[in-house]
Amino acid sequence: MRSLLYVPASNARALAKARDLPADALILDLEDAVAPAEKAAARGMAAAALAEGGFGRRMTILRVNALDTEWGRDDLAAATDADAVLLPKISGAEAVEGYARALGDGPEIWAMAETPSGVLRAAEIAAEPRVRGLVIGTNDLAAELGCRPGPGRAELQMALQSCVLAARAAGVACIDGVYNAIKDEDGFRAECAQGLALGMDGKSLIHPSQIAAANEIFVPSAAEIDLARRQIDAFAEAERNGRGVAVLDGRIVEALHARAAQRLLERVAEIQS
């Protein structure tokens, strides 16, 4: 889940091209990216593309319109062949439960965290049984807060960290919001690095040109992989000698460090598989 690319479901060319892009997941968008007059046609195009398949290992996520709109229920019915449904502007657990009832048996659920109430109640949203991930909608959130995020996004730090905390507590994925300046690669890379430092699993994207950098940054470096392996070995050696703590490169290695190192190696193996 390093890179999740939004694909306007009303754009047939973009839908076709997406099958060959190196994104980890594709968000076929029926909501913000589609004008009201095009909603029904976009839904049909998305359903046809999902039924046709050909997306390989890429996860397919259908972002639907809200259930209280004229398009919401039909959008959910079109999600049969998607891996997941992404719910917009979720305000709390009861909203997820309403979608789950309307969806019935089917794909897993991801939720957008893009409103003040959604962020404040992110923990209960992430804890819903069918929810497998949170996607932070930084643009909508900033608009509702009335803030103007600058480089470093200090104005959104509480919200970003709250979503990571909620996701980690529930054991689900947390995906950072989009970066709007398509041609500003340095700024994009800096924001990816910040998201990684905060604990995000990946980043949502608005253009294919952003995929390569996200995939590069949201994967452990060779140095991190080497350190993880040595931490595991050092702690195993300490345990064999009856000690609960090891020392590696002048730093203490405890069981929690060994577990974190193992999770890192498992993430690398999943990416490489």
C-alpha positions in Angstrom: 0.0 0.0 0.0 2.8 2.4 -0.8 1.0 4.1 -3.7 -2.8 4.5 -4.1 -3.7 6.3 -7.4 -7.0 8.1 -7.8 -8.4 7.3 -11.3 -11.5 9.2 -12.5 -14.0 6.5 -13.4 -15.4 8.8 -16.1 -12.1 8.7 -18.1 -12.0 5.5 -20.2 -8.4 6.2 -21.3 -7.3 6.6 -17.7 -9.1 3.4 -16.7 -7.4 1.4 -19.4 -3.9 2.9 -18.7 -4.2 2.2 -15.0 -3.8 -1.6 -15.7 -0.2 -1.0 -16.6 0.8 1.5 -13.9 3.1 0.4 -11.1 0.8 1.6 -8.3 0.0 -0.8 -5.5 -3.7 0.2 -5.5 -6.1 2.0 -7.8 -8.9 4.1 -6.4 -11.6 4.2 -9.2 -13.3 7.4 -8.2 -17.0 8.0 -8.6 -17.1 10.9 -6.2 -15.1 14.1 -6.3 -13.5 13.4 -9.7 -16.8 13.0 -11.5 -19.3 15.7 -12.4 -22.9 15.1 -11.4 -24.1 14.7 -15.0 -21.4 12.0 -15.6 -22.0 9.9 -12.4 -24.2 7.2 -13.9 -22.0 6.7 -17.0 -18.9 6.7 -14.8 -20.4 4.0 -12.6 -21.1 1.8 -15.6 -17.6 2.3 -16.9 -16.1 1.4 -13.5 -18.2 -1.7 -13.1 -17.3 -2.8 -16.6 -13.6 -2.3 -16.0 -13.7 -4.1 -12.7 -15.6 -7.0 -14.2 -13.1 -7.2 -17.1 -10.2 -7.3 -14.6 -6.6 -7.4 -15.8 -5.4 -5.3 -12.9 -2.8 -7.9 -11.8 -1.7 -7.6 -8.2 -3.0 -4.0 -8.0 -5.7 -3.7 -5.4 -8.9 -2.1 -6.8 -10.9 0.2 -4.6 -14.1 1.9 -5.7 -14.7 5.3 -4.1 -18.5 5.7 -4.0 -20.7 8.7 -3.5 -22.3 9.2 -0.1 -25.2 7.0 0.7 -27.5 9.9 1.2 -27.0 11.1 -2.4 -29.0 9.9 -5.4 -26.0 7.9 -6.6 -24.8 6.2 -3.4 -26.8 2.9 -3.4 -26.2 2.3 -7.1 -22.5 2.9 -6.5 -22.4 0.3 -3.8 -24.2 -2.2 -6.1 -21.5 -1.6 -8.7 -18.7 -2.6 -6.3 -19.2 -6.4 -6.7 -15.9 -7.0 -8.4 -13.8 -4.4 -6.5 -11.4 -5.5 -3.7 -12.7 -2.7 -1.5 -15.1 0.2 -1.3 -13.9 3.6 -0.1 -16.5 5.5 1.8 -16.5 9.4 1.7 -16.7 11.8 4.6 -17.3 9.2 7.3 -18.3 10.9 10.6 -18.4 7.9 12.9 -19.0 4.1 13.4 -22.7 4.4 12.8 -22.1 5.7 9.3 -19.8 2.7 8.5 -22.5 0.4 9.8 -25.1 1.9 7.5 -22.9 1.4 4.5 -22.1 -2.1 5.6 -25.8 -3.0 5.8 -26.4 -1.5 2.4 -23.4 -3.2 0.9 -24.2 -6.7 2.3 -21.7 -9.4 1.8 -19.0 -8.2 -0.5 -15.7 -6.2 -0.6 -13.9 -4.9 2.4 -14.4 -1.3 3.5 -12.0 1.6 3.6 -13.0 5.0 5.0 -12.0 8.5 4.2 -10.9 10.6 7.2 -11.7 14.1 5.8 -14.0 15.8 8.2 -13.4 17.1 11.8 -15.8 14.6 13.2 -14.2 11.8 11.2 -10.8 12.6 12.6 -12.1 13.0 16.1 -13.8 9.6 15.9 -11.2 7.9 13.8 -10.5 5.3 16.4 -14.1 4.0 16.4 -14.2 4.1 12.6 -11.0 2.1 12.3 -12.3 -0.4 14.8 -15.3 -1.3 12.8 -15.0 -5.0 11.8 -15.1 -4.5 8.0 -12.8 -1.5 7.9 -9.4 -2.4 6.6 -7.9 1.1 6.1 -8.2 4.8 6.6 -7.4 7.3 3.7 -6.8 10.8 4.9 -8.6 13.4 2.7 -6.3 16.4 3.5 -7.9 18.8 1.0 -11.4 18.4 2.3 -10.2 18.4 5.9 -8.3 21.6 5.4 -11.3 23.2 3.8 -13.6 22.3 6.6 -11.1 23.4 9.2 -10.5 26.7 7.4 -6.7 26.2 7.7 -4.0 26.8 5.1 -1.4 24.0 5.2 2.0 25.0 4.2 5.3 23.1 3.7 5.5 20.7 6.7 1.7 20.7 7.2 2.1 21.9 10.8 -1.6 23.0 10.6 -2.7 19.3 10.1 -0.2 17.5 12.3 -2.8 16.7 15.1 -5.2 15.3 12.5 -2.5 13.2 10.7 -1.2 11.8 14.0 -4.7 11.0 15.3 -5.4 9.0 12.2 -2.2 7.0 12.5 -2.9 6.3 16.2 -6.5 5.1 15.3 -5.2 2.9 12.5 -2.5 1.3 14.6 -4.8 0.7 17.5 -7.2 -1.2 15.2 -4.5 -2.9 13.1 -5.6 -1.4 9.8 -3.7 0.6 7.1 -3.4 4.4 7.2 -2.8 6.2 3.9 -1.6 9.8 3.7 -3.5 12.5 1.7 -2.7 13.8 -1.8 -0.1 16.3 -2.8 -1.6 18.8 -5.2 1.4 20.3 -7.0 2.0 17.7 -9.7 5.2 19.2 -11.0 6.8 19.8 -7.6 8.7 16.6 -7.2 10.9 17.9 -4.4 7.9 19.0 -2.4 6.1 15.7 -3.1 9.1 13.6 -1.9 9.4 15.7 1.2 5.7 15.1 2.1 6.1 11.4 1.4 9.1 11.3 3.8 7.1 13.2 6.4 4.2 10.7 6.0 6.6 7.8 6.4 8.1 9.4 9.5 4.6 9.8 11.0 3.9 6.1 10.5 1.8 6.2 7.3 1.7 3.0 5.2 1.6 4.9 1.9 0.3 7.9 0.0 -2.7 8.6 -2.1 -1.8 10.1 -5.5 -3.5 12.3 -8.1 -1.1 11.7 -11.0 0.8 8.7 -12.4 4.0 10.7 -12.3 3.9 10.5 -8.5 3.9 6.7 -8.3 7.7 6.0 -8.6 8.7 8.4 -5.8 6.0 7.0 -3.5 7.0 3.4 -4.2 10.7 4.3 -3.5 10.1 6.2 -0.3 7.6 3.9 1.3 9.9 0.9 1.2 12.6 0.3 3.8 16.1 1.3 2.6 19.0 -1.2 2.2 20.5 0.2 5.4 17.2 -0.3 7.3 16.9 -3.9 6.1 20.5 -4.6 7.1 19.9 -3.1 10.5 16.7 -5.1 11.0 18.4 -8.4 10.2 21.3 -7.6 12.6 18.9 -6.6 15.4 17.0 -9.9 15.0 20.3 -11.9 15.1 21.7 -9.9 18.0 18.6 -10.4 20.1 18.4 -14.1 19.3 22.0 -14.5 20.4 21.2 -12.6 23.6 18.3 -14.9 24.3 20.4 -18.0 23.7 22.8 -16.7 26.3 20.0 -16.1 28.8 19.9 -12.3 28.4 16.8 -10.2 27.7 18.7 -7.3 26.1 21.4 -7.1 23.4 23.7 -4.3 22.4 24.2 -3.5 18.7 26.3 -0.6 17.4 26.3 0.9 20.9 22.5 0.8 21.2 20.2 -1.5 23.2 18.1 -4.0 21.4 15.1 -5.4 23.3 12.3 -7.7 22.3 10.2 -4.7 21.0 13.0 -3.8 18.6 13.3 -7.4 17.4 9.5 -7.5 16.7 9.6 -4.2 14.9 12.6 -5.5 12.8 10.6 -8.6 11.9 7.6 -6.6 10.8 9.9 -4.5 8.6 11.3 -7.6 6.9 7.8 -9.0 6.4 6.8 -5.7 4.7 9.8 -5.9 2.4 9.0 -9.5 1.6 5.4 -8.6 0.8 6.5 -5.7 -1.5 9.0 -8.0 -3.3 6.6 -10.9 -3.8 
